């Protein structure tokens, strides 16, 4: 896809959002069901069923997906798609590239071993490696715009309003 094709694809969508800003607000949803036989949750991904379980550092077998890995995978996917779209839009030719993310967890917090240890990632590092002849100023612009428009990165960077509810029955409580 080239920049003109991308612009023509997005132009009517952008126009609609300018004319009716409320139409740009979309609620995304994820669903899962608790496994009946093990400490796992079956998550509907839209393409397949992903089974998330305990990380081996917390007693898991490693057979199920770790939700921390899934978070990093979502970041890599979003950042990669965003970078490709931005590169296309600003005319940066990429021969190839890779995206990686790594995060540091202290499992003492998750397991309640040390109340002072954080629960969750204490640091996340996102890296891009690109094969391109683009000049440094274009690459700086590419990185800046990718960071600005990556939904997952910005969600992690600016904590959203969060709410948790608990209901009884087979359907999660609505917020």
N, C-alpha and C positions, 0 to 999 in steps of 0.2 A: 504494500500500500504506500502511495506517495502522499505528500503534504496536501495537494489539491483534493485528492480523493477523501482524505481524512476530514478536511475542512467542509467539503460538500456533504459528507455523511453527518457531521455534527452541527452544521449551520441551522437546519430546521429545529433541531432539538434545543440549541442555545436560544433561538428566537422564541420558541414556546416558553422556555423558562424565564426569559425576560418579560414576556407578555403576561404570563401567569406564574409568578414565583412559587406559589403553593404546589404547582404540578412537579416541581423539582424535588420536593420532599418525599422520599420513598422509605418505607419501613422494611428493612431486610430482616429475615427470620432464619433461625436455625432450630432444629428439633432433634431430640434424642430420646432414647428409652433406656431405662436402667436394665442391665443384664440380670436375668433371673438366677444365674448360677455362679457368677464370679464378680469381682470388683471391677466392673467395666460399664461403659455407656456406649450404646450404639447410636451413632450420629448419622443423620441423613445428609449427604453432601450434595444431592442433586444429580450425581453421576453414579454413585455407589454408596454402599453402607460402610462407614468407617467405624471401627470399634476402638474406643479409647479406654485405656486402663492405666494402672499404676506404672510409673517409671521404675526400672529396676533399682534405683537408689532409694525407693520407698517401699520395696518389697514386691514389685511387679515382676512378671516373668519376662517382659520384653516382647512378648508375642503381640500385645495390643499397641496401638499408637499412643504416644505420650502427648497430652494436650499442650505441653510446653513446646514440643517439637512442632505440633500443628500450628501454634501461634507464630513461630518463626517461619514456617512454610507459607502461611498466609501473608506474612510480611514480604518474603522473597517474591511470591507470586505477584502481589500488588505492586511492589517496587519495580519488578521486571516489566510488567505490562505498562506501567506509568512511564518508565524510562523509554521504552520503545515508542510509545505514542508521542512523547515530548520530542524525541530525536527525529521522528518523522515530521512533526509540526515545525521544527526549527531548522530542518535540513541538515541534520548531522547523520552522515552515512556510517552505519555500523556493519562491519564485516561479520563480526561475531561478538559474543559477550557472555559473561556469567554474573550471577548475583548470589551472594551468600550472606547468611545471618547467623550470628552466634550470640548466645546469652548466658549469663552467669546466674546460677541458682544455688542457694545455700539450703539444702534439704532439711537442716535442723529446724528451720522455721516451719516448713510444711508438716513435719512430723511432730511439732510441739516439743522438741527436745530442748530448745533454747528460746524462751519468750522474746529475747532481744534480737534474735536472728530474723531477718525479713522473710516474709512469705511472698514469693514471686521473684521475678527477675530483678537483680540489682543493677545490671548493665546489659545492654543489647548493642551489638555492633553490626552494621549493615555495610557490605562492601560490593563494589562493582568492579569488574575487570573487563575492559572493552578493547576490541581490536578495531581501531579507527585512525584515520589521518587528520581528524578534526583538530583545529588549533585549541590551545589551552583555554582561551576565553570562551569558546563555544562549549567546551567540556564543563567549565565552571557554571555556565548558564544551564546546561543540561542537568547537572547535579542539583543546582538550586531549584529549578522548576520541578524536577522529579520529587525532591523532598517536599516541596510546597503542595503538590497535587496528589501524592500517594495517600490514599484514604487510611490504610492501616498504619503507616508511619505517623500520620497526623493524629490519629486516634490514640496511639501510644504516647505521643509527644504532648498532647493536651488532653488530660483526663476528662472523659465525658461524664455527664451526670449519670450516676448508676443507681439502680433500684433492684432489690431482691425481694421476691414474695414466695410464700409457700402455701400451696393449696393441697387439699386431699382429693384423691381420685386418680384417674389415669391421665388426665390432661393437666399440664402445668397451669398455675394461676396466671391470669392476665394482669398486666401492670397498668 
